[in-house]
Amino acid sequence: MKKMKHDVPTRLVKVLNLILMMVAFGFVWYGYYAARAQVHYYRRGDWVVILLFGILYYGFCRSYDAFHISISPISEIIYSQTLALIISDFIMYVVIWLLSLYMPNAVPLLITFGVQLLISVLWTFLAHQWYFHNFQPGRTAVIYDLREGMESLVGEYGMEKKFHIEKVLGVEECLEKLSVLDEMDTVFLSGIHSHERNIILKYCMYQDIQVYVIPRIGDVIMGGAKKVHMFHLPMLRIDRYRPIPEYTIAKRAFDILFSGIAIVIASPFMLVTAIAIKSDGGPALYKQKRLTKDGKEFNVLKFRSMRVDAEKDGVARLSTGDKDDRITPVGKVIRKIRFDELPQLFNILRGDMSIVGPRPERPEIARQYEEEMPEFRLRLQAKAGLTGYAQVYGKYNTTPYDKLLMDLTYIGTPSLWEDFKICLATVKILFMPESTEGVAEGATTAMGGEKH
């Protein structure tokens, strides 16, 4: 009952957003574009066009987490809905063009986009106020073992309105008296071994307590298991990354098609970028050894964003971000807009990389990670990618352990739909500066000394 009192009105508020956006699009369709369509569809056909916009908008909002009013900041919700509107309105403009005799005037749709953007801003502010006025922060406990600091993340990400941390306990302390979790609404389990975690997890289920678990490597590997029935028993079958041939063929075909088209479209921008980089007298491109599937080495291509002598001491090191004095003035610009990555389209066309996959690591840095965390080489089950789960949901300085968790999450469930969602999510992070945060000054890797 408690969950229904939360979920039902929250869903209705989200549906209101969808309806308002569809109404705005409906006005421009009925008021301008419908009369200019090549074929008049009358009432049912008009509804289908408006419904198509609604389906597109809802789908992109789901992909960009644009309705997460309880856990996302206002700015991120507006940003996500804006992206969903841009893509949805553009697709609908193409549809309208196909339904019309001539290229339709884009101005009415641009005005509608402005109205929709205003609706998004107003809805987000009001929905946030409504939600946190009606739902107080849940009483929350953090149970930790090898991974401490979960309570700090709640504050760092501004989620005190959602989770009120009342207890922070070590796992042993919690197991001595599980009743300390009574009256809690939410429990975070951070870095706890499976045996102890399962005891706490089952107790929380009995007490109807919501649980968030930060998984360990074994948990993520199990997450990709296939359900089978043998000997009249439910079983889980776990294999090394071995996707079906149809997926592999389709993925490679998409890589070739996408990279080929992208190279043609991006060629003028690449030419201008190369000329700008050459202005300091150094080469425009540079090659760097990286690792891909099964540990195979290849030369990744990138536009040079650092000084020619950036690693004159011979030590491989990650960037420290905007504070890195090795980055050239042109390099700062092309890193911010991601143009330094464009030459990797040739790596994809050649087959060294894929559009989606684990980020290719430098051999020297990978060896350092594997000394402390041998499991890190499990990332090499799949071909390296230009974008991927870890690139989208992590950051440049995300710890190797967390990158491994995210990459294994992707490797465990290979599908074209997952690749498509990651490609959509990549658009969202292109202009988010935290995705390119560097490592700490003086550090050569992102290793944070985490235990596993």
VOVO-564856 format. One record per residue (C-alpha): x, z, y; residue number from 1; residue in three letters. Coordinates in steps of 0.001 Angstrom, whole numbers. Each point is the difference from the previous one (the first is absolute). Layout:
<sites>
SITE X Z Y NUM ALA
...
</sites>
This chain:
<sites>
SITE 0 0 0 1 MET
SITE 2829 902 2392 2 LYS
SITE 1688 -3346 -643 3 LYS
SITE -3257 -1901 596 4 MET
SITE -507 1754 3341 5 LYS
SITE 3396 -1337 1008 6 HIS
SITE 7 -3452 -1602 7 ASP
SITE -3518 -1267 803 8 VAL
SITE 50 450 3805 9 PRO
SITE 3639 -1147 161 10 THR
SITE -884 -3215 -1823 11 ARG
SITE -2976 -556 2323 12 LEU
SITE 2291 306 3029 13 VAL
SITE 2303 -2625 -1531 14 LYS
SITE -2968 -2283 -766 15 VAL
SITE -1020 320 3662 16 LEU
SITE 3353 -1483 1005 17 ASN
SITE -553 -2952 -2341 18 LEU
SITE -3543 -593 1280 19 ILE
SITE 1100 76 3651 20 LEU
SITE 2751 -2541 -653 21 MET
SITE -2428 -2264 -1875 22 MET
SITE -2540 271 2841 23 VAL
SITE 2666 -1022 2531 24 ALA
SITE 937 -3013 -2118 25 PHE
SITE -3700 -749 -599 26 GLY
SITE -608 -276 3749 27 PHE
SITE 2711 -2628 504 28 VAL
SITE -1117 -1907 -3097 29 TRP
SITE -3686 -92 949 30 TYR
SITE 656 -323 3732 31 GLY
SITE 2580 -2772 -90 32 TYR
SITE 1433 -1351 -3255 33 TYR
SITE -3141 -344 -2189 34 ALA
SITE -1542 -2598 2309 35 ALA
SITE 3193 -2064 -120 36 ARG
SITE 379 35 -3783 37 ALA
SITE -143 -3354 -1755 38 GLN
SITE -2778 1237 -2277 39 VAL
SITE -2584 2567 1090 40 HIS
SITE -244 2668 -2678 41 TYR
SITE -2935 1840 1525 42 TYR
SITE -501 3683 -702 43 ARG
SITE 1480 432 -3485 44 ARG
SITE 3019 -2168 727 45 GLY
SITE 667 1883 3240 46 ASP
SITE -123 3273 -1897 47 TRP
SITE 2526 -1349 -2509 48 VAL
SITE 2457 -870 2797 49 VAL
SITE -345 3470 1552 50 ILE
SITE 260 1628 -3427 51 LEU
SITE 3194 -1965 -674 52 LEU
SITE 1517 1482 3155 53 PHE
SITE -1088 3469 -1139 54 GLY
SITE 1599 -448 -3428 55 ILE
SITE 3261 -1216 1543 56 LEU
SITE 138 2790 2567 57 TYR
SITE -823 2693 -2549 58 TYR
SITE 2583 -1341 -2456 59 GLY
SITE 2806 -82 2567 60 PHE
SITE -962 3435 1313 61 CYS
SITE 264 1376 -3524 62 ARG
SITE 3399 -1641 -442 63 SER
SITE 1245 1505 3271 64 TYR
SITE -1613 3457 -510 65 ASP
SITE -1935 -568 3218 66 ALA
SITE -2814 2420 -870 67 PHE
SITE 2138 3060 -811 68 HIS
SITE -1322 2110 2880 69 ILE
SITE 889 3259 -1774 70 SER
SITE 3704 -650 -572 71 ILE
SITE 1124 -2777 2378 72 SER
SITE 747 432 3729 73 PRO
SITE -2267 -1746 2483 74 ILE
SITE 2679 -2509 1036 75 SER
SITE 601 -1109 -3594 76 GLU
SITE -3721 -458 -705 77 ILE
SITE -438 -2149 3118 78 ILE
SITE 3131 -1985 -869 79 TYR
SITE -1239 -583 -3558 80 SER
SITE -3483 -1053 1112 81 GLN
SITE 1504 -2316 2600 82 THR
SITE 2032 -1758 -2695 83 LEU
SITE -3102 -264 -2200 84 ALA
SITE -1970 -1496 2892 85 LEU
SITE 2716 -2514 927 86 ILE
SITE 224 -1321 -3563 87 ILE
SITE -3765 49 -629 88 SER
SITE -871 -1710 3295 89 ASP
SITE 2696 -2626 -562 90 PHE
SITE -1314 -804 -3486 91 ILE
SITE -3546 -202 1338 92 MET
SITE 1175 -2341 2775 93 TYR
SITE 1389 -2307 -2696 94 VAL
SITE -3318 249 -1885 95 VAL
SITE -1937 -828 3189 96 ILE
SITE 2322 -2957 575 97 TRP
SITE -818 -1293 -3499 98 LEU
SITE -3716 365 732 99 LEU
SITE 209 -1826 3331 100 SER
SITE 366 -3636 1015 101 LEU
SITE 2819 781 2424 102 TYR
SITE 2618 2668 544 103 MET
SITE -2038 2972 1297 104 PRO
SITE 698 1754 3283 105 ASN
SITE 1966 3163 -810 106 ALA
SITE -828 1824 3251 107 VAL
SITE -3337 1520 -1146 108 PRO
SITE 1680 1364 -3128 109 LEU
SITE 2876 1393 2072 110 LEU
SITE -2526 1781 2235 111 ILE
SITE -1680 1341 -3132 112 THR
SITE 3375 1243 -1229 113 PHE
SITE 369 1934 3264 114 GLY
SITE -3426 1568 -561 115 VAL
SITE 900 834 -3605 116 GLN
SITE 3254 1597 1149 117 LEU
SITE -1947 2154 2450 118 LEU
SITE -2384 991 -2811 119 ILE
SITE 2998 933 -2155 120 SER
SITE 1493 2249 2690 121 VAL
SITE -3309 1739 766 122 LEU
SITE -919 386 -3678 123 TRP
SITE 3411 1408 -921 124 THR
SITE -11 2624 2762 125 PHE
SITE -3601 1040 -687 126 LEU
SITE 442 -43 -3791 127 ALA
SITE 3094 2198 295 128 HIS
SITE -1832 2477 2219 129 GLN
SITE -3034 16 -2285 130 TRP
SITE 2037 475 -3171 131 TYR
SITE 2167 2883 1165 132 PHE
SITE -2935 1675 1736 133 HIS
SITE -2078 -13 -3180 134 ASN
SITE 2755 540 -2590 135 PHE
SITE 2428 2813 560 136 GLN
SITE 3535 -293 -1450 137 PRO
SITE 5 868 -3697 138 GLY
SITE 1704 3159 -1204 139 ARG
SITE 3186 -1345 -1551 140 THR
SITE 2772 1272 -2254 141 ALA
SITE 3365 -1645 -645 142 VAL
SITE 1619 621 -3389 143 ILE
SITE 3586 -1196 -304 144 TYR
SITE 2907 30 -2418 145 ASP
SITE 2920 -2364 636 146 LEU
SITE -1526 -1610 3071 147 ARG
SITE -604 2264 2985 148 GLU
SITE -1306 -722 3496 149 GLY
SITE -3437 -1474 -718 150 MET
SITE -1526 2318 2624 151 GLU
SITE 2382 -1454 2615 152 SER
SITE -1262 -3517 -715 153 LEU
SITE -3570 1098 730 154 VAL
SITE 1101 999 3487 155 GLY
SITE 2334 -2954 477 156 GLU
SITE -2799 -2484 -726 157 TYR
SITE -2557 1890 2115 158 GLY
SITE -2325 873 -2890 159 MET
SITE -638 3649 871 160 GLU
SITE -3593 -967 803 161 LYS
SITE -464 -1060 -3621 162 LYS
SITE 2094 2591 -1860 163 PHE
SITE 386 3620 1080 164 HIS
SITE 3021 1286 -1934 165 ILE
SITE -720 3596 -1021 166 GLU
SITE 2397 446 -2909 167 LYS
SITE 3403 -1420 -922 168 VAL
SITE 1025 1131 -3467 169 LEU
SITE 2720 -707 -2499 170 GLY
SITE -1316 -1212 -3340 171 VAL
SITE 1022 3169 -1862 172 GLU
SITE -1799 2192 2507 173 GLU
SITE -3125 -2132 -354 174 CYS
SITE 53 39 -3820 175 LEU
SITE 258 3804 -65 176 GLU
SITE -3429 208 1620 177 LYS
SITE -1961 -3252 161 178 LEU
SITE -2854 1791 1718 179 SER
SITE 2017 -220 3263 180 VAL
SITE -1394 -3544 180 181 LEU
SITE -3597 1223 16 182 ASP
SITE -1860 -824 3208 183 GLU
SITE 2402 -2867 731 184 MET
SITE -1486 -3401 801 185 ASP
SITE 3200 -1959 -556 186 THR
SITE 3263 517 -1887 187 VAL
SITE 3184 -2035 391 188 PHE
SITE 2293 -78 -3062 189 LEU
SITE 3493 -989 1070 190 SER
SITE 2811 -787 -2431 191 GLY
SITE -1368 2044 -2910 192 ILE
SITE 877 -673 -3654 193 HIS
SITE -2818 -1375 -2121 194 SER
SITE -646 3109 -2123 195 HIS
SITE -431 2375 2948 196 GLU
SITE -1806 -2654 2020 197 ARG
SITE -2578 -588 -2730 198 ASN
SITE -804 3713 -219 199 ILE
SITE -655 148 3753 200 ILE
SITE -1804 -3343 -8 201 LEU
SITE -2471 1055 -2702 202 LYS
SITE -673 3295 1766 203 TYR
SITE -756 -1872 3230 204 CYS
SITE -2409 -2272 -1874 205 MET
SITE -1849 3030 -1355 206 TYR
SITE -241 1437 3513 207 GLN
SITE -1015 -3319 1625 208 ASP
SITE 3133 -87 2174 209 ILE
SITE 1289 -3342 1261 210 GLN
SITE 3617 -658 -1010 211 VAL
SITE 2685 -2262 1481 212 TYR
SITE 2997 -531 -2287 213 VAL
SITE 3358 -1398 1056 214 ILE
SITE 945 -1692 -3277 215 PRO
SITE 3290 107 -1805 216 ARG
SITE 1678 -3050 -1516 217 ILE
SITE -1542 579 -3428 218 GLY
SITE -3477 286 1546 219 ASP
SITE 354 -3359 1741 220 VAL
SITE 1246 -1685 -3180 221 ILE
SITE -3003 1428 -1853 222 MET
SITE -2244 -1353 2759 223 GLY
SITE 747 -3548 -1187 224 GLY
SITE -885 775 -3619 225 ALA
SITE -2504 -2192 -1865 226 LYS
SITE -2954 1691 -1646 227 LYS
SITE -270 -809 -3708 228 VAL
SITE -1955 1395 -2952 229 HIS
SITE 1789 547 -3300 230 MET
SITE -744 2245 -2968 231 PHE
SITE -3313 849 1693 232 HIS
SITE 1972 1614 2811 233 LEU
SITE 480 -873 3675 234 PRO
SITE 3618 -920 668 235 MET
SITE 2161 -1150 2881 236 LEU
SITE 2478 -2836 -579 237 ARG
SITE 2960 -191 2355 238 ILE
SITE 2281 -3055 165 239 ASP
SITE 2833 -1192 2144 240 ARG
SITE -1153 -2307 2821 241 TYR
SITE -1229 -3052 -1860 242 ARG
SITE -2886 -1702 1844 243 PRO
SITE -2116 -2646 -1680 244 ILE
SITE 1305 -3616 302 245 PRO
SITE -2999 -1079 2095 246 GLU
SITE 893 2583 2643 247 TYR
SITE 3676 -974 -1 248 THR
SITE -792 -3712 389 249 ILE
SITE -2593 602 2723 250 ALA
SITE 2332 2350 1863 251 LYS
SITE 2856 -2529 -45 252 ARG
SITE -2331 -2804 1109 253 ALA
SITE -1185 2138 2899 254 PHE
SITE 3620 819 931 255 ASP
SITE 904 -3701 153 256 ILE
SITE -3138 -1005 1899 257 LEU
SITE 153 2880 2491 258 PHE
SITE 3742 -195 692 259 SER
SITE -98 -3798 366 260 GLY
SITE -2851 75 2523 261 ILE
SITE 1498 3005 1815 262 ALA
SITE 3382 -1724 362 263 ILE
SITE -1656 -3027 1615 264 VAL
SITE -2067 2139 2389 265 ILE
SITE 2850 2392 831 266 ALA
SITE 2716 -2643 398 267 SER
SITE -304 -261 3840 268 PRO
SITE 216 3805 287 269 PHE
SITE 2972 100 -2360 270 MET
SITE 1775 -2658 2049 271 LEU
SITE -499 1934 3260 272 VAL
SITE 1092 3236 -1705 273 THR
SITE 3152 -1622 -1391 274 ALA
SITE 963 -1375 3447 275 ILE
SITE -554 3426 1599 276 ALA
SITE 2160 1747 -2605 277 ILE
SITE 2774 -2595 347 278 LYS
SITE 261 884 3709 279 SER
SITE 2378 2870 -822 280 ASP
SITE 2365 -2359 -1830 281 GLY
SITE -677 1201 -3541 282 GLY
SITE -1887 -1678 -2854 283 PRO
SITE -3798 -68 82 284 ALA
SITE -426 776 -3695 285 LEU
SITE 1691 2430 -2306 286 TYR
SITE -44 475 -3743 287 LYS
SITE -62 3325 -1762 288 GLN
SITE 96 902 -3694 289 LYS
SITE -3298 1434 -1217 290 ARG
SITE -1534 868 -3375 291 LEU
SITE -3076 -1597 -1529 292 THR
SITE -1634 -2 -3460 293 LYS
SITE 2116 1520 -2815 294 ASP
SITE 2819 801 2437 295 GLY
SITE 844 -3639 734 296 LYS
SITE 1946 -406 3238 297 GLU
SITE -865 -2617 2618 298 PHE
SITE 862 -710 3637 299 ASN
SITE -2874 922 2294 300 VAL
SITE -225 -2060 3200 301 LEU
SITE -762 1676 3320 302 LYS
SITE 431 -724 3666 303 PHE
SITE 2927 2045 1263 304 ARG
SITE -1245 2922 2091 305 SER
SITE 3268 2003 105 306 MET
SITE 3487 -581 1285 307 ARG
SITE 2235 -2154 -2188 308 VAL
SITE 2233 3037 -680 309 ASP
SITE -2933 2352 -788 310 ALA
SITE 1611 1086 -3295 311 GLU
SITE 3659 -554 798 312 LYS
SITE 878 3238 -1857 313 ASP
SITE -1408 -1511 -3201 314 GLY
SITE -2619 2739 -466 315 VAL
SITE -3558 -1150 -782 316 ALA
SITE -2454 1946 2144 317 ARG
SITE -3632 -217 1059 318 LEU
SITE -1005 -354 3635 319 SER
SITE -772 3086 2083 320 THR
SITE -2707 -1930 1864 321 GLY
SITE -193 -563 3754 322 ASP
SITE 2931 2386 570 323 LYS
SITE 2337 -2094 -2135 324 ASP
SITE 2647 -1332 2401 325 ASP
SITE 880 -2758 -2485 326 ARG
SITE -3262 -1823 780 327 ILE
SITE 330 -2779 2593 328 THR
SITE -2497 -461 2888 329 PRO
SITE -1463 -3056 -1748 330 VAL
SITE 14 1958 -3260 331 GLY
SITE -2203 2720 1479 332 LYS
SITE -2627 -2588 912 333 VAL
SITE -21 -1901 -3293 334 ILE
SITE -70 3263 -1993 335 ARG
SITE -2997 1213 1972 336 LYS
SITE -1966 -3200 -689 337 ILE
SITE 1468 -358 -3529 338 ARG
SITE 1517 -3450 689 339 PHE
SITE 3254 1144 -1618 340 ASP
SITE -1802 -240 -3352 341 GLU
SITE -1129 -3639 357 342 LEU
SITE 2966 -1620 -1815 343 PRO
SITE -1024 1895 -3138 344 GLN
SITE -2741 -2600 -364 345 LEU
SITE 2745 -2255 -1385 346 PHE
SITE 913 2726 -2532 347 ASN
SITE -3642 21 -1096 348 ILE
SITE -198 -3782 -246 349 LEU
SITE 3185 5 -2091 350 ARG
SITE -1364 2689 -2336 351 GLY
SITE 2361 2878 839 352 ASP
SITE -2878 2008 1434 353 MET
SITE -3783 124 -1 354 SER
SITE -2423 518 2873 355 ILE
SITE -995 3379 -1464 356 VAL
SITE 2316 2286 -1940 357 GLY
SITE 2438 2911 343 358 PRO
SITE 2302 -305 2990 359 ARG
SITE 3411 -1386 -1070 360 PRO
SITE 2650 2717 274 361 GLU
SITE 3717 -426 606 362 ARG
SITE 2047 566 -3194 363 PRO
SITE 2266 2579 1645 364 GLU
SITE -2902 2077 1326 365 ILE
SITE -1987 -363 -3244 366 ALA
SITE 2982 1427 -1937 367 ARG
SITE 80 3030 2296 368 GLN
SITE -3709 596 -589 369 TYR
SITE 354 -416 -3769 370 GLU
SITE 2769 2612 -150 371 GLU
SITE -2523 2651 1037 372 GLU
SITE -3103 -1735 -1345 373 MET
SITE 620 -2279 -3049 374 PRO
SITE -3692 -972 -27 375 GLU
SITE 530 -1960 3226 376 PHE
SITE 940 -3072 -2054 377 ARG
SITE -3579 -102 -1338 378 LEU
SITE -837 -1847 3245 379 ARG
SITE 1917 -2977 -1400 380 LEU
SITE -2667 -775 -2592 381 GLN
SITE -1630 -2396 2486 382 ALA
SITE 1369 -2681 2293 383 LYS
SITE 892 1203 3498 384 ALA
SITE -2494 -741 2763 385 GLY
SITE -144 -746 3718 386 LEU
SITE -2793 2542 245 387 THR
SITE -1302 2530 -2482 388 GLY
SITE -1733 3303 -622 389 TYR
SITE 2948 2084 1246 390 ALA
SITE 565 -2252 3020 391 GLN
SITE -3657 268 1029 392 VAL
SITE -739 3657 -718 393 TYR
SITE 3481 1403 544 394 GLY
SITE 2577 -382 2752 395 LYS
SITE 3529 -1364 277 396 TYR
SITE 1340 3549 -352 397 ASN
SITE -2387 1108 -2754 398 THR
SITE 2009 1919 -2605 399 THR
SITE 1091 -1914 -3121 400 PRO
SITE -2080 2288 -2212 401 TYR
SITE -3177 -776 1944 402 ASP
SITE 856 -3710 75 403 LYS
SITE 354 126 -3760 404 LEU
SITE -3411 1669 -354 405 LEU
SITE -1618 -2709 2105 406 MET
SITE 1801 -2883 -1697 407 ASP
SITE -925 1337 -3447 408 LEU
SITE -3617 266 1167 409 THR
SITE 96 -3741 748 410 TYR
SITE 1910 -915 -3168 411 ILE
SITE -2429 1954 -2175 412 GLY
SITE -3049 -2038 1029 413 THR
SITE 1007 -3632 634 414 PRO
SITE -2847 -2160 1283 415 SER
SITE -599 -2771 2522 416 LEU
SITE -2605 2184 1699 417 TRP
SITE 2614 2746 532 418 GLU
SITE 2422 -2603 1393 419 ASP
SITE -2717 -1256 2353 420 PHE
SITE -767 3516 1259 421 LYS
SITE 3702 635 661 422 ILE
SITE 255 -3269 1931 423 CYS
SITE -2967 1061 2146 424 LEU
SITE 1482 3466 538 425 ALA
SITE 3294 -1608 1050 426 THR
SITE -1744 -1528 3021 427 VAL
SITE -1064 3501 1032 428 LYS
SITE 3522 1477 34 429 ILE
SITE 1678 -2898 1825 430 LEU
SITE -494 1699 3362 431 PHE
SITE 273 3618 -1115 432 MET
SITE 3435 1301 1131 433 PRO
SITE 142 2852 -2531 434 GLU
SITE 346 -2548 -2808 435 SER
SITE 3497 -857 1282 436 THR
SITE 1304 3511 706 437 GLU
SITE 3654 242 -911 438 GLY
SITE 1872 2604 -2003 439 VAL
SITE 1593 2992 1681 440 ALA
SITE 3125 -582 2062 441 GLU
SITE 3128 299 -2126 442 GLY
SITE -1900 -735 -3221 443 ALA
SITE 691 -3110 -2061 444 THR
SITE -3080 256 -2230 445 THR
SITE -3528 1453 115 446 ALA
SITE 782 2548 -2720 447 MET
SITE -1569 3271 1050 448 GLY
SITE 1175 2192 -2841 449 GLY
SITE -3456 127 -1568 450 GLU
SITE -299 1292 -3515 451 LYS
SITE -1957 -1616 -2767 452 HIS
</sites>
